Structure formats: C-alpha cells, structure tokens
Amino acid sequence: MRGEKPKRVHRYEPDLSPGKDLAYVAGFYLGDGKDAGDEHKVRFELADKEQLEHVGGLVAKILGREAKPLGRDGTFFIVDYDSVILSVFLNQPLERLVAHFRGFESDFLRGFFDAEGYASCSVDSKKMTVSKFCVGVANTQLTYLQSVKTIFEQFAIRSVLRRTNKAGESMTIRGRTWIRRNDVYHLVVTGGVGIKTFRKTVGFHNPAKAQKLKDLVRLIGMRPDERYVWFQTRYERRGRKWVRIDESSPI
C-alpha cells in the first residue's frame, strides 16, 4: 500500500532575544514582509536585490542557518524561510512586538524605514530652487505609523501624520496600474532639526537612501541660492523622478 508522503518542513530554533538584528528584521517585516503559506514561511519580495540579500542574511543569522539563494518573480526578488516560531513572533500584536525591542528602537525604525521610508525634496527648475526637504514613510496600516510617531517623540523628532490616498484610487507601479484596496498614510519629518536628528538617531542602512539623506542634510546647510546648482550637478530627471548621476535609484 502507498501512503501520502509527509511534507518536509525545516524546523529552526531562532534566537528571539532582543537585539539589533532581530529589531531591524521586525521593523522591515512590518513594511515589506509577509507570512506565506500554511507552513508559516517568513517571506520578503523586493526589487532591490542588495537590500533583500541583507535582510535575508539577517533572518538566516537569527535562525542559525546559511542564507538562502534569492528567487525571482518578474522584476522582484524573493526569499522565504520556514519557521513557525519566527513567523508567529513577527505577527504578534504590534504593541507587544514594539515592547520587545525597548532599547533597540533605532534599529526597529531603521528596518521599517529601509522598507517603506524615503528622503525627498522639491525641485523647481523654472525658479531654480530646491526646497521642502523631508524624510517620510508610507503604509496602509495606520497603527504602524502611530507607533512610529510615538517612538519619534522619545527622540524629540516632530512628525506629521496624514492620509494621502484613498481606497479605490488607481496607482501605477513599474508600468502596471492597480486599484488601491486601502487608504495610504504618510508620516513625515520636515525641517532641518528634525531631519538631522532622524539621521543621527535612526538613519537608513540602505546605501541609496542613506546617500539621499546625507545629500538632504548637506543641502539644508547651504544658502538657498547655492542649492540648485549643487543639486543639478549630482542629480538628473528620469521620468517623474530625480536620480543621482552615480546611482540608479531615484530621489
């Protein structure tokens, strides 16, 4: 008689003690992670290969195993790890997850901002000005951003939370048009003091985002009449976005 073969499920005992790596992964998971399948796979899908290799490497370290090779789905890279324990931990109620990382709030926020955050400014080519500097993060989960705002207050960072898009509106991502299923909220830090404090206490691990933030801080310290020339020698317009000349990532 032939019976059904049991599924092979890799079981790992992750180190869930509070620490920088786990705090970063937890923050990143809230932005770009998800629980996949009945076997509780911790999955990440990103267009940024280097960023995914970094996150995947940290997950492997937490699980005590070798990093897995990345898969591919169109323009996105994919990696997932089988771990019920880690999956349940990352999907626990937000207030409990945040409380677990007291003392590692900067690492937790850095992961979240690497996933969903941005550094930006407004460029007016007609007036030859660069202004409206900000660091922000977007998400459909209002409670996530409210939690981030609360942690910001611990660092004396002032931020503004607002809804920017309503459910049902269309959006275009990488040439494909989608209909939003949820409202989108943005938490934004503006002003030189707040942006500099963010860079000092949180910042980005992502190299491209870290460089943009560094450029923003430098621009803020310049005279208004110097900013446009400095910016134009380092960035170029590609479609609707500004891209650093020595990189392929938009600002």
N, C-alpha and C positions, 0 to 999 in steps of 0.2 A: 504494500500500500504506500501511496505517496502523499505526504502531508505538505502543507504550505510552509515554506521556509520562513523562519522568523526574521524580521528586519534587523539589520545590523545597525546598532546605534552606538556611536562613540560616546563614552561617558568620561568626563573630565571633572576633576575637583578644583574649581577655580579658587584663587585667593581673593576673597571678598573683604579683606580687612581694609579700612580706609587708607588711601594713598593717592599719590598724584596720577598714576597711570589709570587706575580704576575711575577716579573722579573725572578725568578727561574723557574716557570712553563713555561714561554715563552721560555726560553733557552732550557729546557728539551723537550718541544714540537717540537722545530726545529730538535732535534735529534731523538726522539722516539715517537712522536705523529703524529696524522693524523686526517683529517676531514672525518667522516664516515657517509654515507647515505644522503638522501635528506633532513633530518631534522637537518643537521649540528651538528652531535654529535662529541664532542671532545673525541678522543679515544687514549688509550695507551695500548700496548701489550708488556709485558716484561716477561722474565724468572725469574727475581729477584722479589719474592713476596714482601719482605720488602720494596724495592725501590718503587714498584708500590703502596703500601699502603701509603707511604709517599707522593708521587705525587698526588694520588687520594685524600688524605686528604687535601692537599693544594687547589686543584681545588674546593672541596666541601666548604672549608672556603671562597674562593673567591666568590662562588655562593650563600653563605649564607644558606647552607643546610647540612644535615647529609651525611657523607661519604657513598658511595655505596659499597656493598659487591663485591668482585672480582669474575669474571667468569673464566673459564678455557677452553683452546683450546690446547690439547696436552701438550707440555712442557711449554706453555706460559700462563700467567695470563692476564686477560683483564678487563679493566674498561672503561666505557664511560659515559659522561654526556651530556644531551640535553641542548644546549644553543647556539642559533644563534648568539647572541651578542658576546659571548666569542670566538666562532669559527671564526667569521669574524675578530675579533680583532687579534687573533693569526695568521691568514692567510693574514694579510695585508702586503704590500711591506716591505721587510726587513729593508730598511733604515728608514722607519717610525717607525717600531717596535723597533729598536735599539735606535732611538732618544727618544722614550717614556721613556726609562729607564736610562737617564742620571743621574748619582749619584748612580745608582744601578747596575753598570756594573759588579761588582764582583759576585753578586747574579745571574745575567743573564748568565755569563760564567760558574758559578758553576753548574747551571742546565744543560747547554749544555754538560759540561764535565762529569757530572754524567751519562748522557745518552750515549755519544759517546766516552768519553775520557778513557785514561789508563795511568798507570805508569809502566815503564818497565826497564829491564836491560838485559845485555848479560852475560850468564854464560858459561864458557869454562871448562868442567870437566877435560879434558886432561891437560890443562895448569894450572888448579886450580885458575882461575881468574874470577872476577866479574867486568864488565866494561860497557861502553856505556849506561849510565843512561839517561833516557829521560821521559818526560811527553808529551803525544800527544793526538790528536783527529782525527777521521776519518769521512769522509762524502762524499757523491756523489755530493753535492751542493758546487761548488767552491766558490760561492759568500758568503756562510755562513762562510767558513774558512777565506776568505779575510777580512770579517768583524771582526772576532775574532782576526786576526793578527793586525788589526788597533787598537783594544782596548788594546791588549798586549803592543803596543808601548806607550800607555798612562801610563802603569805601568812599563815602561822600561824593558820589557821582550822581549828578542830577540827570534825569531822563524823562522823556515824554512818551506816553503810550497812546496809540491811536489806531483806529481801523482805517485801512487804506483801500481795501477791495471787498465787495460784497459777493456772497454766494450767488451763482447764476451768471456772473460776468464771464466773458471769454478772455483767454490769455494765450499768448504764443510763446512757446519754449522750443528753441532749436528748430524752428521752422514748422512745428506742429501746433495746431490750435486745440485748446482744451476749454472745457466749461468748468469754472470753479465750483466745487461742491461745498466749500466752507468759506466763511469770512476770513480775510487775511489781516493780521495785526502787525504793526511795526513798533518797536521800542527804539527810540533814537536819542543819542547823546550829541549835543551840539555845544559850541563854544570851546575856546582854546583850553580852558582849565579842565573841563570835563573830558575832552579828548586826550589830553596829555595824561590825566590821571588814569584813564582807561588803559592807555598804552603801558603805563608803568605798573599797574596792578593786575591787569588781565592780558591784554595784547592778543596777538594771533601766533599760533605755531605755523600755520600755513604760510610758506615763503612769499607767495604773491600778495596775499592780504597783508602780511606784515610789512612788505615793502610799500604798499599803498598807504598804510597808516603812518609809516615813517615819513613819506613824502607829504602827507597832510600836515603833520606836525611842523615840518620844515616850512611849508607854505604859510601856515598860520603865523610863523615868526617873521615873515617877510613884510615889507611895505606893500600896500595894495598895488602900486604901480610896477612892482618887480615880479609879482606872482605870475602874470600871464606869460611873459617871455620865458621864465623858468619852466613853466608847465609845458609850453609849446615845444621846447627843445627836448622834452622827455616823453611826451605822450602824443599819440595820433588818433584821429577819429576813424573807427571802423564800424560802419553802420550807425547804430544809435549809441555806441559805447566808446569810451576812451580806453586805449590800450597802451601800456608802457612800451616804448620802442624796443627795448631789450627783452621783452617778455611777450607772451601770447594771451595773457589774462587781462580782462577789461577792468577799468576802474568805474 
